[in-house]
């Protein structure tokens, strides 16, 4: 999507739990792309801001799906996204793989993933972690070649062993804060952030649905009151902002 400097990775938050992460040699990796109004069209909440990019206009090197909820494995986003990126492998949990098959997306490009497994791709190593949300949901740790390490919790409730991700020494943690529908609330997110001790923390899964959001400024206040060393990164909830994170200089 853009040039990436050595020692850095670029992050685009597309809203909800949708991200694009890009390292110097990895190409753009999209996670849980929700680029439609599928939830609203099926009787649920409607988007508070327009789709930031049309699925067919997004160019990616790989697609990652952390669980099979329609705002993460989206039937209105994935067919167009896959058609526009025919060479991009898809890494998806078993329930999401089954959903993809119903959409006619199957074959050698689709790779089922499991928790606590390592996947080596050009320019990045990806570790899956446990996420307490659906029977097979995962979090993702991206270790970028010549770049930082990012831990994306994806959707998850609090559970004690989530702090085990500290072993990856993430430079940035993206963490859900909305506190509804199977996700951590702000207090839980602060507790996890303090335990993992990343250099930066990006609160996410807020601002897309009026019925399912939280105040990121409250997260910042509680984080600072907790004594956490993590620096908060607040991106606007409109899917248009980019953030660059760097690894520490030895």
BELGIVEN-V96696 format. One record per backbone hydrogen bond with DSSP energy under -0.5 kcal/mol. NH is the residue of the N-H (numbers start at 1). CO is the residue of the C=O. If there is no record, write none. Layout:
BEGIN
nh=NH co=CO
nh=NH co=CO
END
This chain:
BEGIN
nh=7 co=146
nh=8 co=5
nh=9 co=245
nh=10 co=22
nh=11 co=243
nh=12 co=20
nh=13 co=241
nh=14 co=12
nh=14 co=18
nh=15 co=18
nh=18 co=15
nh=19 co=31
nh=20 co=12
nh=21 co=29
nh=22 co=10
nh=23 co=27
nh=24 co=8
nh=27 co=23
nh=29 co=21
nh=30 co=28
nh=30 co=62
nh=31 co=19
nh=32 co=64
nh=35 co=33
nh=41 co=37
nh=42 co=38
nh=42 co=39
nh=43 co=40
nh=44 co=39
nh=48 co=208
nh=57 co=54
nh=58 co=54
nh=58 co=55
nh=60 co=58
nh=61 co=28
nh=62 co=28
nh=63 co=89
nh=64 co=30
nh=65 co=91
nh=69 co=67
nh=72 co=69
nh=73 co=69
nh=74 co=33
nh=74 co=72
nh=75 co=73
nh=77 co=74
nh=78 co=74
nh=81 co=77
nh=82 co=78
nh=83 co=79
nh=84 co=80
nh=85 co=81
nh=85 co=82
nh=86 co=83
nh=88 co=85
nh=89 co=61
nh=89 co=87
nh=90 co=109
nh=91 co=63
nh=92 co=90
nh=92 co=111
nh=93 co=65
nh=94 co=113
nh=97 co=93
nh=98 co=94
nh=99 co=95
nh=100 co=96
nh=101 co=97
nh=102 co=98
nh=103 co=99
nh=103 co=100
nh=104 co=101
nh=105 co=100
nh=106 co=104
nh=110 co=107
nh=111 co=90
nh=111 co=109
nh=112 co=110
nh=113 co=92
nh=119 co=126
nh=121 co=119
nh=121 co=124
nh=124 co=121
nh=125 co=143
nh=126 co=119
nh=127 co=141
nh=128 co=117
nh=129 co=139
nh=131 co=137
nh=133 co=131
nh=133 co=134
nh=137 co=134
nh=138 co=66
nh=139 co=129
nh=140 co=152
nh=141 co=127
nh=142 co=140
nh=142 co=150
nh=143 co=125
nh=143 co=141
nh=144 co=142
nh=144 co=148
nh=145 co=123
nh=147 co=144
nh=150 co=142
nh=151 co=172
nh=152 co=140
nh=152 co=150
nh=153 co=151
nh=153 co=174
nh=157 co=132
nh=162 co=159
nh=163 co=160
nh=164 co=161
nh=165 co=162
nh=166 co=163
nh=167 co=164
nh=168 co=165
nh=169 co=166
nh=171 co=149
nh=172 co=149
nh=173 co=200
nh=174 co=151
nh=175 co=173
nh=175 co=202
nh=176 co=154
nh=177 co=204
nh=179 co=184
nh=184 co=156
nh=189 co=185
nh=190 co=186
nh=191 co=187
nh=192 co=188
nh=193 co=189
nh=194 co=190
nh=195 co=191
nh=196 co=192
nh=197 co=193
nh=199 co=170
nh=200 co=171
nh=201 co=231
nh=202 co=173
nh=203 co=201
nh=204 co=175
nh=205 co=16
nh=212 co=209
nh=216 co=214
nh=218 co=215
nh=219 co=215
nh=220 co=216
nh=221 co=217
nh=222 co=218
nh=223 co=219
nh=224 co=220
nh=225 co=221
nh=226 co=222
nh=227 co=223
nh=227 co=224
nh=228 co=223
nh=231 co=199
nh=232 co=230
nh=233 co=201
nh=234 co=232
nh=235 co=233
nh=238 co=236
nh=239 co=236
nh=243 co=11
nh=245 co=9
nh=245 co=243
nh=247 co=7
nh=250 co=248
END
